[in-house]
């Protein structure tokens, strides 16, 4: 098998290189180093991520904390904050990305980048504008990969109650669609087991 760098593995998994992926790469590398751990084969490490952005893919590839194994926990806070806990030592490290990371150092470049970004994601950009936008993206990606950690994020040791290891639950058959559902996620509808999509959940706003 071809001997690839960790960065190349991350890019291959994600599909492309970008600033967000570079942040996740740097965060994961720092966490593994500080916790003196290697990629988790099972649930030796736990990662709590507070966003669902590109960087989370890098964290899954490098730390072995994944949704499927149950040792990656997603909290929808919209923040570039990542907390890693080690079951072996009980230590936990919180890494928060600095807001300045995303800004271009030149105010004129920052203004141009924001305009281009709006046009690209709005589907209005010309080919020339797309080329210019992705050159900005490449430049920022390379910058993030090379900057000292202290310019990228803050790190602090924290107390963290590690979640219990992931469990495997029995399944029941939804009486309405006929598909199996983990019993811990099943609901009752008309006195019969129902999956969440079939449960017709009732709410008055609380």
Secondary structure, DSSP 4 states (H G I P E B T S, - for coil): -----HHHHHHHHHSS--HHHHHHHHHHHHHHHHHT----SSSSEEEEES--STHHHHHHHHH---TTTT-EEE------EEEEEETTT--EEEEEE-GGGGS-SSHHHHHHHHHHHHHHHTT---HHHHHHHHHHHHHHHHHHHHS-HHHHEEEEE----PPPPP----EEE-TTT--EEEGGG-EEETTEEE-TTTS----S--
